[in-house]
Amino acid sequence: MLRSLSFASIFVALLMTQGCATKTYGRQGTLTSYEKDTMNCREIDLELAKTRGFVDHVNKESEFSGRDVLAILGDFGIGNNMEKSAALESANKRIEQLRDLRATKKCEPGQA
């Protein structure tokens, strides 16, 4: 009886912590029409640098940690992989938009 109670307690504790085991990274927004109209070449380069920093942060934070153990127990780590993919996809889309904007505004090559 005591052993099953102990197992049940551990199982319930794992279920309770599983909800916060998935890492979250946030998203990079798409360029708004206002940004496209008003950003100059320097601002575009700054946004590219910020977005690349976001990608570096996601890659660093996605390295294996103790939270991954809980995520693997809860959903085999699928949630973390999906979150990372969505975060990187949003950043890559923004980088592509910023590069297109650089070309449209005829910013000097090699700056970004």
DSSP file (Angstrom, degrees, kcal/mol; ACC not computed):
  #  RESIDUE AA STRUCTURE BP1 BP2  ACC     N-H-->O    O-->H-N    N-H-->O    O-->H-N    TCO  KAPPA ALPHA  PHI   PSI    X-CA   Y-CA   Z-CA
    1    1 A M     >        0   0    0      0, 0.0     4,-2.1     0, 0.0     5,-0.2   0.000 360.0 360.0 360.0 -46.6    0.0    0.0    0.0
    2    2 A L  H  >  +     0   0    0      1,-0.2     4,-2.3     2,-0.2     5,-0.1   0.883 360.0  52.0 -64.3 -38.8    2.8    2.4    0.9
    3    3 A R  H  > S+     0   0    0      2,-0.2     4,-2.4     1,-0.2    -1,-0.2   0.918 110.4  46.7 -65.4 -43.1    4.7    1.6   -2.2
    4    4 A S  H  > S+     0   0    0      2,-0.2     4,-2.5     1,-0.2    -1,-0.2   0.857 111.8  52.1 -68.2 -33.5    1.7    2.2   -4.5
    5    5 A L  H  X S+     0   0    0     -4,-2.1     4,-2.3     2,-0.2    -1,-0.2   0.907 110.1  48.6 -65.9 -41.5    1.0    5.5   -2.6
    6    6 A S  H  X S+     0   0    0     -4,-2.3     4,-2.2     2,-0.2    -2,-0.2   0.918 112.4  48.0 -64.5 -44.0    4.6    6.6   -3.2
    7    7 A F  H  X S+     0   0    0     -4,-2.4     4,-2.7     1,-0.2    -2,-0.2   0.915 111.7  50.5 -62.2 -43.6    4.4    5.7   -6.9
    8    8 A A  H  X S+     0   0    0     -4,-2.5     4,-2.6     1,-0.2    -2,-0.2   0.894 109.4  51.2 -62.5 -40.2    1.1    7.5   -7.2
    9    9 A S  H  X S+     0   0    0     -4,-2.3     4,-2.3     2,-0.2    -1,-0.2   0.915 111.9  46.3 -63.5 -43.0    2.6   10.6   -5.5
   10   10 A I  H  X S+     0   0    0     -4,-2.2     4,-2.4     2,-0.2    -2,-0.2   0.915 112.3  50.9 -65.2 -43.0    5.5   10.6   -7.9
   11   11 A F  H  X S+     0   0    0     -4,-2.7     4,-2.2     1,-0.2    -2,-0.2   0.920 111.5  47.0 -62.1 -44.7    3.3   10.1  -10.9
   12   12 A V  H  X S+     0   0    0     -4,-2.6     4,-2.2     2,-0.2    -1,-0.2   0.898 111.2  52.1 -64.1 -40.8    1.0   13.0   -9.9
   13   13 A A  H  X S+     0   0    0     -4,-2.3     4,-2.0     1,-0.2    -2,-0.2   0.904 109.5  49.5 -62.6 -41.5    4.1   15.2   -9.3
   14   14 A L  H  X S+     0   0    0     -4,-2.4     4,-1.5     1,-0.2    -1,-0.2   0.904 110.2  50.5 -64.1 -41.4    5.4   14.4  -12.7
   15   15 A L  H  X S+     0   0    0     -4,-2.2     4,-0.7     1,-0.2    -2,-0.2   0.889 110.0  50.6 -63.2 -38.9    2.1   15.2  -14.3
   16   16 A M  H  < S+     0   0    0     -4,-2.2     3,-0.4     1,-0.2     4,-0.3   0.874 114.7  42.5 -68.2 -37.3    1.9   18.5  -12.5
   17   17 A T  H >< S+     0   0    0     -4,-2.0     3,-1.0     1,-0.2     4,-0.2   0.677  97.6  76.7 -83.1 -17.0    5.4   19.6  -13.6
   18   18 A Q  H >X S+     0   0    0     -4,-1.5     3,-1.5     1,-0.3     4,-0.6   0.841  83.7  65.2 -63.2 -33.1    5.0   18.3  -17.2
   19   19 A G  T 3< S+     0   0    0     -4,-0.7    -1,-0.3    -3,-0.4     3,-0.2   0.799 109.6  37.3 -61.3 -28.9    2.9   21.3  -18.1
   20   20 A C  T <4 S+     0   0    0     -3,-1.0    -1,-0.3    -4,-0.3    -2,-0.2   0.274  94.5  88.5-105.6  11.4    5.9   23.6  -17.6
   21   21 A A  T <4  +     0   0    0     -3,-1.5     2,-0.3    -4,-0.2    50,-0.3   0.788  65.3  90.2 -80.3 -27.4    8.5   21.3  -19.0
   22   22 A T  S  < S-     0   0    0     -4,-0.6     2,-0.1    -3,-0.2    46,-0.1  -0.542  79.8-127.7 -72.8 130.0    8.1   22.4  -22.6
   23   23 A K        -     0   0    0     -2,-0.3     2,-0.4    39,-0.0    60,-0.1  -0.446  18.7-153.2 -74.5 149.0   10.5   25.3  -23.4
   24   24 A T        +     0   0    0     -2,-0.1    60,-0.0     1,-0.1    56,-0.0  -0.985  19.7 172.1-125.2 139.2    9.1   28.5  -24.9
   25   25 A Y        -     0   0    0     -2,-0.4     2,-0.1     1,-0.2    -1,-0.1   0.600  36.4-129.8-118.4 -19.9   11.1   30.8  -27.0
   26   26 A G        -     0   0    0      2,-0.0     2,-0.3    57,-0.0    -1,-0.2  -0.407  25.5 -92.6  90.1-176.4    8.6   33.4  -28.4
   27   27 A R        -     0   0    0     -2,-0.1     2,-0.5    63,-0.1    60,-0.1  -0.953  17.5-124.3-137.9 155.6    8.3   34.4  -32.0
   28   28 A Q        -     0   0    0     59,-0.3    66,-0.1    -2,-0.3    65,-0.1  -0.893  35.6-127.9 -98.3 129.8    9.6   37.0  -34.4
   29   29 A G        -     0   0    0     -2,-0.5     2,-0.1     1,-0.1     3,-0.1  -0.365  21.0-106.7 -76.9 155.8    6.8   39.0  -36.0
   30   30 A T        -     0   0    0      1,-0.1     2,-0.2    -2,-0.1    -1,-0.1  -0.403  49.0 -86.3 -73.3 159.0    6.5   39.5  -39.7
   31   31 A L        -     0   0    0     -2,-0.1     2,-0.1     1,-0.1    -1,-0.1  -0.460  43.2-137.6 -68.9 134.4    7.4   43.0  -41.0
   32   32 A T     >  -     0   0    0     -2,-0.2     4,-2.3     1,-0.1     5,-0.2  -0.461  22.7-111.4 -84.8 164.0    4.5   45.4  -40.9
   33   33 A S  H  > S+     0   0    0      1,-0.2     4,-2.1     2,-0.2     5,-0.2   0.858 120.0  56.5 -64.3 -33.2    3.7   47.7  -43.8
   34   34 A Y  H  > S+     0   0    0      2,-0.2     4,-2.2     1,-0.2     5,-0.3   0.929 107.5  47.5 -62.6 -45.3    4.8   50.6  -41.5
   35   35 A E  H  > S+     0   0    0      1,-0.2     4,-2.4     2,-0.2    -2,-0.2   0.923 111.3  51.0 -61.3 -43.8    8.2   49.0  -40.9
   36   36 A K  H  < S+     0   0    0     -4,-2.3    -1,-0.2     1,-0.2    -2,-0.2   0.881 114.7  43.7 -61.4 -37.9    8.6   48.4  -44.7
   37   37 A D  H  < S+     0   0    0     -4,-2.1    -1,-0.2    -5,-0.2    -2,-0.2   0.827 124.0  31.2 -77.1 -32.3    7.8   52.0  -45.4
   38   38 A T  H  < S+     0   0    0     -4,-2.2    -2,-0.2    -5,-0.2    -3,-0.2   0.676  87.3 104.2-107.4 -18.9    9.9   53.7  -42.7
   39   39 A M     <  -     0   0    0     -4,-2.4     2,-0.2    -5,-0.3    -4,-0.0  -0.433  53.1-154.4 -70.9 135.2   12.9   51.6  -42.0
   40   40 A N     >  -     0   0    0     -2,-0.2     4,-2.3     1,-0.0     5,-0.2  -0.467  36.4 -91.5 -96.6 177.9   16.2   52.8  -43.4
   41   41 A C  H  > S+     0   0    0      1,-0.2     4,-2.3     2,-0.2     5,-0.2   0.882 125.5  51.3 -60.2 -40.7   19.2   50.6  -44.3
   42   42 A R  H  > S+     0   0    0      1,-0.2     4,-2.2     2,-0.2    -1,-0.2   0.923 110.9  48.1 -63.5 -43.5   20.8   51.0  -40.8
   43   43 A E  H  > S+     0   0    0      2,-0.2     4,-2.3     1,-0.2    -1,-0.2   0.870 109.9  52.8 -65.4 -36.7   17.6   50.0  -39.1
   44   44 A I  H  X S+     0   0    0     -4,-2.3     4,-2.4     2,-0.2    -1,-0.2   0.930 109.4  49.0 -62.7 -44.8   17.2   47.0  -41.3
   45   45 A D  H  X S+     0   0    0     -4,-2.3     4,-2.2     1,-0.2    -2,-0.2   0.894 110.3  51.1 -62.5 -39.9   20.7   45.9  -40.5
   46   46 A L  H  X S+     0   0    0     -4,-2.2     4,-2.4     2,-0.2    -1,-0.2   0.914 110.4  48.8 -63.1 -42.6   20.0   46.3  -36.7
   47   47 A E  H  X S+     0   0    0     -4,-2.3     4,-2.5     2,-0.2    -2,-0.2   0.878 109.3  52.8 -65.7 -37.6   16.8   44.2  -37.1
   48   48 A L  H  X S+     0   0    0     -4,-2.4     4,-2.4     2,-0.2    -1,-0.2   0.924 110.1  48.4 -61.3 -43.4   18.7   41.6  -38.9
   49   49 A A  H  X S+     0   0    0     -4,-2.2     4,-2.1     2,-0.2    -2,-0.2   0.909 111.8  49.1 -64.3 -41.7   21.3   41.5  -36.1
   50   50 A K  H  X S+     0   0    0     -4,-2.4     4,-1.9     2,-0.2    -1,-0.2   0.911 112.1  48.4 -63.2 -42.3   18.5   41.3  -33.5
   51   51 A T  H  X S+     0   0    0     -4,-2.5     4,-2.0     2,-0.2    -2,-0.2   0.884 110.3  50.5 -68.6 -37.9   16.8   38.4  -35.3
   52   52 A R  H  X S+     0   0    0     -4,-2.4     4,-2.4     2,-0.2    -1,-0.2   0.874 108.6  53.7 -65.4 -36.0   20.1   36.5  -35.7
   53   53 A G  H  X S+     0   0    0     -4,-2.1     4,-2.4     2,-0.2    -2,-0.2   0.882 106.2  52.8 -62.8 -38.5   20.6   37.0  -32.0
   54   54 A F  H  X S+     0   0    0     -4,-1.9     4,-2.6     2,-0.2    -2,-0.2   0.916 108.4  49.9 -61.4 -44.3   17.1   35.5  -31.4
   55   55 A V  H  X S+     0   0    0     -4,-2.0     4,-2.5     1,-0.2    -2,-0.2   0.923 110.9  49.2 -61.0 -45.1   18.1   32.5  -33.5
   56   56 A D  H  X S+     0   0    0     -4,-2.4     4,-2.3     1,-0.2    -1,-0.2   0.905 110.8  50.9 -60.6 -41.5   21.4   32.1  -31.5
   57   57 A H  H  X S+     0   0    0     -4,-2.4     4,-2.9     2,-0.2     5,-0.2   0.923 110.4  48.4 -62.4 -45.7   19.4   32.3  -28.3
   58   58 A V  H  X S+     0   0    0     -4,-2.6     4,-1.7     1,-0.2    -2,-0.2   0.928 112.3  48.9 -61.4 -45.2   16.9   29.6  -29.4
   59   59 A N  H  < S+     0   0    0     -4,-2.5    -1,-0.2     1,-0.2    -2,-0.2   0.894 114.3  45.5 -63.1 -39.4   19.7   27.3  -30.5
   60   60 A K  H >< S+     0   0    0     -4,-2.3     3,-1.3     1,-0.2    -2,-0.2   0.933 114.4  47.0 -69.3 -45.9   21.5   27.8  -27.1
   61   61 A E  H 3< S+     0   0    0     -4,-2.9    -1,-0.2     1,-0.3    -2,-0.2   0.735 103.0  64.6 -68.9 -22.3   18.4   27.3  -25.0
   62   62 A S  T 3< S+     0   0    0     -4,-1.7    -1,-0.3    -5,-0.2    -2,-0.2   0.506  76.0 114.2 -82.7  -1.9   17.4   24.2  -26.9
   63   63 A E  S <  S-     0   0    0     -3,-1.3     5,-0.1    -4,-0.2    -3,-0.0  -0.330  85.9 -77.0 -64.6 154.7   20.4   22.3  -25.8
   64   64 A F        +     0   0    0      3,-0.1     2,-0.3     4,-0.1    -1,-0.1  -0.233  66.1 154.8 -59.7 134.0   19.6   19.4  -23.5
   65   65 A S    >>  -     0   0    0     -3,-0.1     4,-0.8     1,-0.0     3,-0.8  -0.844  59.3 -82.5-145.7-177.7   18.7   20.3  -19.9
   66   66 A G  H 3> S+     0   0    0      1,-0.3     4,-1.2    -2,-0.3     3,-0.5   0.821 124.0  61.2 -62.1 -32.3   16.8   19.0  -16.9
   67   67 A R  H 3> S+     0   0    0      1,-0.2     4,-2.3     2,-0.2    -1,-0.3   0.817  95.9  62.0 -64.4 -28.7   13.6   20.3  -18.3
   68   68 A D  H <> S+     0   0    0     -3,-0.8     4,-2.8     1,-0.2    -1,-0.2   0.855  96.9  57.7 -64.8 -34.2   14.1   18.0  -21.3
   69   69 A V  H  X S+     0   0    0     -4,-0.8     4,-2.0    -3,-0.5    -1,-0.2   0.939 109.5  44.1 -61.6 -46.1   13.9   15.0  -19.0
   70   70 A L  H  X S+     0   0    0     -4,-1.2     4,-2.1     1,-0.2    -2,-0.2   0.893 113.2  51.4 -65.3 -39.2   10.4   16.1  -17.9
   71   71 A A  H  X S+     0   0    0     -4,-2.3     4,-3.3   -50,-0.3     6,-1.5   0.891 108.6  51.2 -65.1 -38.5    9.4   16.9  -21.4
   72   72 A I  H  X S+     0   0    0     -4,-2.8     4,-1.6     4,-0.3    -1,-0.2   0.898 110.8  48.8 -65.7 -39.3   10.6   13.5  -22.6
   73   73 A L  H  < S+     0   0    0     -4,-2.0    -1,-0.2    -5,-0.2    -2,-0.2   0.875 118.3  40.9 -65.6 -35.9    8.5   11.8  -19.9
   74   74 A G  H  < S-     0   0    0     -4,-2.1    -2,-0.2    -5,-0.1    -3,-0.2   0.932 142.1  -6.9 -81.0 -47.4    5.5   13.9  -20.8
   75   75 A D  H >< S-     0   0    0     -4,-3.3     3,-1.8    -5,-0.2    -3,-0.2   0.090  95.3 -99.5-142.1  26.1    5.4   13.9  -24.6
   76   76 A F  T 3< S-     0   0    0     -4,-1.6    -4,-0.3    -5,-0.3    -3,-0.1   0.710  76.5 -67.8  61.6  22.3    8.7   12.3  -25.7
   77   77 A G  T 3> S+     0   0    0     -6,-1.5     4,-1.8    -7,-0.1    -1,-0.3   0.500 104.5 125.5  80.3   4.0   10.2   15.7  -26.3
   78   78 A I  H <>  +     0   0    0     -3,-1.8     4,-2.7    -7,-0.3     5,-0.2   0.892  68.2  56.2 -63.8 -39.8    7.9   16.5  -29.2
   79   79 A G  H  > S+     0   0    0      1,-0.2     4,-2.5    -8,-0.2    -1,-0.2   0.905 107.1  48.6 -60.0 -43.2    6.7   19.7  -27.6
   80   80 A N  H  > S+     0   0    0      2,-0.2     4,-2.5     1,-0.2    -1,-0.2   0.905 112.3  48.6 -64.6 -41.4   10.2   21.1  -27.3
   81   81 A N  H  X S+     0   0    0     -4,-1.8     4,-2.4     2,-0.2    -2,-0.2   0.902 112.4  48.3 -65.4 -40.5   11.0   20.2  -30.9
   82   82 A M  H  X S+     0   0    0     -4,-2.7     4,-2.4     2,-0.2    -2,-0.2   0.912 112.3  49.1 -65.5 -41.8    7.8   21.8  -32.2
   83   83 A E  H  X S+     0   0    0     -4,-2.5     4,-2.3    -5,-0.2    -2,-0.2   0.919 112.5  47.6 -63.9 -44.6    8.4   25.0  -30.2
   84   84 A K  H  X S+     0   0    0     -4,-2.5     4,-2.7     1,-0.2     5,-0.3   0.929 112.3  49.6 -62.5 -45.2   12.0   25.3  -31.4
   85   85 A S  H  X S+     0   0    0     -4,-2.4     4,-2.4     1,-0.2    -2,-0.2   0.911 111.8  47.7 -61.0 -43.5   10.9   24.7  -35.0
   86   86 A A  H  X S+     0   0    0     -4,-2.4     4,-2.0     2,-0.2    -1,-0.2   0.897 112.7  49.0 -66.2 -39.9    8.1   27.3  -34.8
   87   87 A A  H  X S+     0   0    0     -4,-2.3     4,-1.9     2,-0.2   -59,-0.3   0.930 114.4  44.6 -64.8 -45.7   10.5   29.9  -33.2
   88   88 A L  H  X S+     0   0    0     -4,-2.7     4,-2.8     1,-0.2     5,-0.2   0.866 110.7  54.8 -68.2 -35.7   13.2   29.3  -35.9
   89   89 A E  H  X S+     0   0    0     -4,-2.4     4,-2.1    -5,-0.3    -1,-0.2   0.915 108.2  48.7 -62.7 -42.6   10.6   29.4  -38.7
   90   90 A S  H  X S+     0   0    0     -4,-2.0     4,-1.9     1,-0.2    -1,-0.2   0.895 113.5  47.4 -65.3 -38.7    9.3   32.8  -37.5
   91   91 A A  H  X S+     0   0    0     -4,-1.9     4,-2.6     2,-0.2    -2,-0.2   0.917 111.1  50.2 -68.5 -43.1   12.9   34.1  -37.3
   92   92 A N  H  X S+     0   0    0     -4,-2.8     4,-2.3     1,-0.2    -2,-0.2   0.878 109.6  51.6 -63.6 -37.1   13.8   32.8  -40.7
   93   93 A K  H  X S+     0   0    0     -4,-2.1     4,-2.3    -5,-0.2    -1,-0.2   0.919 111.2  47.6 -64.7 -42.8   10.7   34.4  -42.3
   94   94 A R  H  X S+     0   0    0     -4,-1.9     4,-2.7     2,-0.2    -2,-0.2   0.908 110.6  51.5 -66.0 -41.1   11.6   37.7  -40.7
   95   95 A I  H  X S+     0   0    0     -4,-2.6     4,-2.5     1,-0.2    -1,-0.2   0.922 110.3  49.6 -60.2 -43.5   15.2   37.5  -41.9
   96   96 A E  H  X S+     0   0    0     -4,-2.3     4,-2.3     2,-0.2    -1,-0.2   0.914 111.6  48.3 -62.0 -43.1   14.0   36.7  -45.4
   97   97 A Q  H  X S+     0   0    0     -4,-2.3     4,-2.3     1,-0.2    -2,-0.2   0.901 111.7  49.8 -64.4 -40.6   11.6   39.7  -45.3
   98   98 A L  H  X S+     0   0    0     -4,-2.7     4,-2.3     2,-0.2    -2,-0.2   0.891 110.5  49.8 -66.3 -39.0   14.4   42.0  -44.0
   99   99 A R  H  X S+     0   0    0     -4,-2.5     4,-2.1     2,-0.2    -2,-0.2   0.911 110.8  49.6 -64.7 -41.8   16.8   40.8  -46.8
  100  100 A D  H  X S+     0   0    0     -4,-2.3     4,-2.5     1,-0.2    -2,-0.2   0.905 110.5  50.6 -62.0 -40.9   14.1   41.5  -49.4
  101  101 A L  H  X S+     0   0    0     -4,-2.3     4,-2.6     2,-0.2    -2,-0.2   0.887 107.0  54.3 -65.2 -39.0   13.6   45.0  -47.9
  102  102 A R  H  <>S+     0   0    0     -4,-2.3     5,-2.5     1,-0.2     4,-0.3   0.920 111.1  45.9 -58.8 -43.3   17.3   45.6  -48.1
  103  103 A A  H ><5S+     0   0    0     -4,-2.1     3,-1.0     3,-0.2    -2,-0.2   0.914 112.1  50.6 -67.0 -42.3   17.2   44.8  -51.8
  104  104 A T  H 3<5S+     0   0    0     -4,-2.5    -2,-0.2     1,-0.3    -1,-0.2   0.893 113.8  44.4 -61.7 -40.8   14.1   46.9  -52.4
  105  105 A K  T 3<5S-     0   0    0     -4,-2.6    -1,-0.3    -5,-0.2    -2,-0.2   0.417 110.8-125.0 -86.1   1.8   15.7   49.9  -50.7
  106  106 A K  T < 5 -     0   0    0     -3,-1.0    -3,-0.2    -4,-0.3    -4,-0.1   0.900  40.1-177.3  55.1  47.2   19.0   49.3  -52.5
  107  107 A C      < -     0   0    0     -5,-2.5    -1,-0.1    -6,-0.1     4,-0.0  -0.418  38.8 -86.8 -70.5 151.8   21.1   49.1  -49.4
  108  108 A E    >   -     0   0    0      1,-0.1     3,-1.0    -2,-0.1     4,-0.3  -0.346  48.8-113.1 -62.5 136.0   24.8   48.7  -49.9
  109  109 A P  T 3  S+     0   0    0      0, 0.0    -1,-0.1     0, 0.0    -6,-0.0  -0.297  94.0  33.1 -68.2 154.6   25.8   45.0  -50.2
  110  110 A G  T 3  S+     0   0    0      1,-0.0    -2,-0.1    -2,-0.0     0, 0.0   0.330  86.8  99.8  86.4  -7.6   28.0   43.4  -47.6
  111  111 A Q    <         0   0    0     -3,-1.0    -1,-0.0     1,-0.2    -3,-0.0   0.857 360.0 360.0 -77.7 -34.4   26.6   45.3  -44.6
  112  112 A A              0   0    0     -4,-0.3    -1,-0.2   -13,-0.0   -13,-0.0   0.395 360.0 360.0-109.3 360.0   24.3   42.5  -43.5
